[in-house]
Amino acid sequence: MSNIIDVHISLQQQYQITIGQQLTESFKAYCEAHYNRSNIFVLIDENVNRLHRDRVEKLVQDFRSIHFIEIPEGESSKSVRVWDNLVNEILETGIERSTPILAVGGGVTGDLAGFVAATVLRGVPLIHMPTTLLAMVDSSIGGKTGVNHSTGKNLIGSFYQPHAVFSDIAFLETLEQKEWITGMAEILKYAAIRNPELFNEMEELIHQPLTPRQRWVQVVEESARIKSDIVEEDAHEAGKRAYLNFGHTFGHALEKVSGYGEVTHGEAVFVGMIAASHLSQELGHPVSDARFSPFLSLYKKQISSLSVNIEELLEAMKSDKKVKNNTIRLVLLNEWGSPYLYNCKDLSLLRQSWEYALDKFND
Ligand SMILES: NC(=O)c1ccc[n+]([C@@H]2O[C@H](COP(=O)([O-])OP(=O)(O)OC[C@H]3O[C@@H](n4cnc5c(N)ncnc54)[C@H](O)[C@@H]3O)[C@@H](O)[C@H]2O)c1
């Protein structure tokens, strides 16, 4: 059983996201229809390679020449050095403009392999096969590819849309709890900015990862649909795509001040969403952060163990690359499901929102 989302970036750029369980047959049918199946490069995360190699080999077995290249796990693989090594290996092996690159892994593998596909021979077909919850609901959709630079994350890259995305829920069986939590924060973000019904659905699902599989397929599908709708409206981040940053301006500051790696991106975004909801409420909008209460326990242990200084958090927010004229641009909510951009100059409002949000984890 699979569900399909059509993504229309422009008349020239359209692709399908297929979401379901056991997608081998639909993947093979897609390849038969679109490629001559002489050659394929599979760029695969090292843990996924260890845990799911058989599954992935079955997917590509109809290609005559198959090249697996393992990507070491972790953010440090998103580097110019690793990109350079991959490009060398691929060019030395031999690739044509029509040869697809299949990216199998989480956001790290997807962003890196996407940038390789965007740059080798000025662009070869890219197929995403996301294997983390975050990659299924977020990073595989929207065409952002790239690597990090010593001066900051994701500073080198390009917008490059995939030819197709296949999200097979079966991969999630082996996902560690902290990766579930990271993906869930992004789903809660979609609940906040577009579909509050997702809050109720997630509340029922959090304690049973993957048990009611069909319901997880639906949650992933709804999240992917929200992301792709927003990307369709604003592929190059000129306007509405900024709504996807709900909770992220606060969250990035927390990641930076606590020292990268101390909190996961998802944990930081979760705190950030509470701060942003509280600020929205302070400005008169009816968005009680009680919506997040059922999920607090998932994030509590890690956040309560942090010792962060609120003044440092404010400094980090001020030094964010998106800050102009000392005005911090935030995504806030008119009501649940209705985001807007707010230019904040009043640091005391931010200070109070931080105090409120961090306090939630210290009860
Ligand atoms: N392109 C975008 O629009 C976009 C959006 C959000 C995030 N990102 C990027 O995504 C990255 C984070 O992605 P992520 O959270 O998926 O992290 P990740 O790719 O590092 O994967 C997390 C961990 O899960 C492991 N893993 C992957 N699939 C697994 C599976 N099925 N079973 C067991 N383990 C598995 C990986 O080996 C890794 O250790 C960041 O670099 C971030 O910048 C990009």
The ligand as a Tripos MOL2 file, in Angstrom:
@<TRIPOS>MOLECULE
LIG
   44    48     1     0     0
SMALL
NO_CHARGES

@<TRIPOS>ATOM
      1 N1         17.7160   19.7610    2.8710 N.am      1 LIG1
      2 C1         16.8620   20.1750    3.7610 C.2       1 LIG1
      3 O1         15.8490   20.8240    3.4550 O.2       1 LIG1
      4 C2         17.0850   19.8440    5.2080 C.ar      1 LIG1
      5 C3         16.0490   20.0340    6.1430 C.ar      1 LIG1
      6 C4         16.2780   19.6640    7.4580 C.ar      1 LIG1
      7 C5         17.4980   19.1340    7.8340 C.ar      1 LIG1
      8 N2         18.4740   18.9800    6.9000 N.ar      1 LIG1
      9 C6         19.7700   18.3980    7.2580 C.3       1 LIG1
     10 O2         19.5290   17.0560    7.6450 O.3       1 LIG1
     11 C7         20.5750   16.6260    8.5030 C.3       1 LIG1
     12 C8         19.9870   15.8470    9.6520 C.3       1 LIG1
     13 O3         19.3110   14.7370    9.1260 O.3       1 LIG1
     14 P1         18.9460   13.4710   10.0450 P.3       1 LIG1
     15 O4         18.3160   13.9470   11.2770 O.co2     1 LIG1
     16 O5         18.2300   12.5090    9.1780 O.co2     1 LIG1
     17 O6         20.3780   12.9470   10.4810 O.3       1 LIG1
     18 P2         21.4070   11.8620    9.8900 P.3       1 LIG1
     19 O7         21.3550   11.7730    8.4380 O.co2     1 LIG1
     20 O8         22.7080   12.1840   10.5210 O.co2     1 LIG1
     21 O9         20.8500   10.4980   10.5000 O.3       1 LIG1
     22 C9         20.7770   10.3510   11.9000 C.3       1 LIG1
     23 C10        21.3730    9.0140   12.3690 C.3       1 LIG1
     24 O10        20.4710    7.9720   12.0120 O.3       1 LIG1
     25 C11        21.1900    6.9250   11.3570 C.3       1 LIG1
     26 N3         20.2040    6.2820   10.4800 N.ar      1 LIG1
     27 C12        19.6810    6.7260    9.3360 C.ar      1 LIG1
     28 N4         18.6880    5.9260    8.9260 N.ar      1 LIG1
     29 C13        18.5900    4.9220    9.8330 C.ar      1 LIG1
     30 C14        17.7620    3.7940    9.9660 C.ar      1 LIG1
     31 N5         16.7690    3.5460    9.0940 N.pl3     1 LIG1
     32 N6         17.9550    2.9820   11.0290 N.ar      1 LIG1
     33 C15        18.9370    3.2410   11.9500 C.ar      1 LIG1
     34 N7         19.7410    4.3210   11.8850 N.ar      1 LIG1
     35 C16        19.5700    5.1380   10.8390 C.ar      1 LIG1
     36 C17        22.3580    7.6080   10.6950 C.3       1 LIG1
     37 O11        23.4290    6.7130   10.4860 O.3       1 LIG1
     38 C18        22.7080    8.6570   11.7270 C.3       1 LIG1
     39 O12        23.5220    8.0920   12.7360 O.3       1 LIG1
     40 C19        21.3290   17.8880    8.9210 C.3       1 LIG1
     41 O13        22.5600   17.9430    8.2390 O.3       1 LIG1
     42 C20        20.4380   19.0160    8.4510 C.3       1 LIG1
     43 O14        21.1620   20.1740    8.0950 O.3       1 LIG1
     44 C21        18.2870   19.3200    5.5990 C.ar      1 LIG1
@<TRIPOS>BOND
     1     1     2 1
     2     2     3 2
     3     2     4 1
     4     4     5 ar
     5     4    44 ar
     6     5     6 ar
     7     6     7 ar
     8     7     8 ar
     9     8     9 1
    10     8    44 ar
    11     9    10 1
    12     9    42 1
    13    10    11 1
    14    11    12 1
    15    11    40 1
    16    12    13 1
    17    13    14 1
    18    14    15 2
    19    14    16 1
    20    14    17 1
    21    17    18 1
    22    18    19 2
    23    18    20 1
    24    18    21 1
    25    21    22 1
    26    22    23 1
    27    23    24 1
    28    23    38 1
    29    24    25 1
    30    25    26 1
    31    25    36 1
    32    26    27 ar
    33    26    35 ar
    34    27    28 ar
    35    28    29 ar
    36    29    30 ar
    37    29    35 ar
    38    30    31 1
    39    30    32 ar
    40    32    33 ar
    41    33    34 ar
    42    34    35 ar
    43    36    37 1
    44    36    38 1
    45    38    39 1
    46    40    41 1
    47    40    42 1
    48    42    43 1
@<TRIPOS>SUBSTRUCTURE
     1 LIG1         1 GROUP 0 **** ****
